[in-house]
Amino acid sequence: MTLSSEHGDLGAEDLKIITLARSARARNGVPEGAAVRDETGRTYVAGTVELESLKLSALRTAVAMAVASGARSLEAAAVVSGAEAASDEDRAAVRDLGGPETPVLLAGPDGKLRAAVTAG
C-alpha cells in the first residue's frame, strides 16, 4: 500500500519507521530519532548518543543495533531531525549494511517528509 500526501508516495512500512523515529526523538528528548528496517522486516529504533567518550547520530546508532542483532541487510532507513539533509556519514552507514540503493527518509520534527534519497 502506498500513501500519497504530505509524505509523498510512501508505503505503510516506511511511514511506520518515520513514526518510530519521531517517537524515539520525542521520548528521549534527543536531537534526532532514527529507525531502520532489516531484510526480515524487523525494525531497530534509536536516538542520538552523546556520551563524553561516544558520540553517534541516531541513524548510525540504529544501524549499529541492527548489525549487533544479526541483520544482514537493510530495506529502508528513516531519520527525524532538524537537519535539512542526511549526513554523508549516516548515508555511508546505511550503505555499508543495505547497499547504495537503500532508501534514506529524512523527516522534520513534525514527522513531515523532507527528503527521500538513496544511501549511495
C-alpha positions in Angstrom: 0.0 0.0 0.0 1.4 3.4 -1.0 0.1 6.6 0.7 0.3 9.9 -1.1 0.0 13.0 1.0 2.4 15.3 2.8 4.6 12.3 3.0 4.9 11.9 -0.8 4.4 8.3 -2.1 5.4 6.2 0.9 4.2 2.8 1.8 2.8 2.0 5.3 6.1 0.3 6.4 8.0 3.5 5.5 5.5 5.7 7.4 5.9 3.3 10.3 9.7 3.8 10.6 9.3 7.6 10.4 6.7 7.4 13.2 9.0 5.2 15.3 12.0 7.6 14.7 9.8 10.5 15.7 8.7 8.8 18.8 12.3 7.9 19.8 13.3 11.6 19.4 10.4 12.9 21.5 10.6 10.1 24.2 14.3 10.5 24.8 14.5 14.3 24.3 17.4 14.0 21.8 18.2 16.0 18.7 17.5 13.0 16.3 15.5 9.8 16.3 16.0 7.1 13.7 14.7 3.7 12.7 15.9 1.1 10.2 14.1 -2.0 8.8 16.1 -5.1 8.0 15.7 -7.7 5.4 13.2 -9.7 7.6 11.1 -6.7 8.4 12.4 -6.2 11.9 12.9 -2.6 13.0 15.6 -1.0 15.1 14.9 2.3 16.7 17.5 4.7 18.3 18.1 8.2 19.4 21.2 10.3 19.3 24.0 9.1 21.6 26.1 11.8 23.3 28.4 10.5 25.9 31.7 12.0 26.8 33.5 9.1 25.2 31.0 8.2 22.4 29.0 10.3 20.1 26.8 8.7 17.4 23.9 10.0 15.3 20.6 8.4 15.8 20.8 6.7 12.4 24.3 5.3 12.9 23.1 4.0 16.3 20.1 2.3 14.7 22.4 0.7 12.1 24.7 -0.5 14.8 21.8 -2.0 16.7 20.7 -3.9 13.5 24.2 -5.2 12.9 24.6 -6.3 16.6 21.2 -8.1 16.3 22.3 -10.1 13.3 20.7 -8.1 10.4 22.3 -8.9 7.1 20.9 -6.0 5.1 18.5 -3.1 5.3 15.3 -2.4 3.4 15.0 1.2 4.5 16.1 3.9 7.0 14.4 6.9 8.4 15.7 9.8 10.5 13.8 12.6 12.2 15.9 15.7 12.7 16.0 19.4 12.4 18.7 19.0 9.7 18.0 19.7 6.1 19.8 16.6 4.8 21.0 13.2 6.0 24.8 13.4 6.7 27.3 11.7 4.5 28.3 9.6 7.5 24.7 8.5 8.1 24.2 7.6 4.5 27.5 5.6 4.5 26.4 3.5 7.5 23.2 2.7 5.7 25.1 1.9 2.5 27.5 -0.4 4.4 24.7 -2.6 5.5 22.0 -2.0 3.0 23.8 -1.1 -0.2 23.7 2.0 -2.3 20.0 1.8 -3.3 18.6 1.6 0.2 16.2 4.5 0.7 17.0 7.0 3.4 14.0 9.1 4.5 14.5 12.4 6.3 11.6 13.9 8.2 11.4 17.0 10.2 10.4 17.1 13.9 6.8 17.3 12.8 7.1 14.0 11.1 6.7 15.5 7.6 8.9 14.0 4.9 11.6 16.5 3.8 13.7 14.2 1.5 13.9 10.7 0.3 17.3 9.8 -1.1 19.3 6.6 -1.5 22.3 5.7 0.6 24.5 5.6 -2.4 
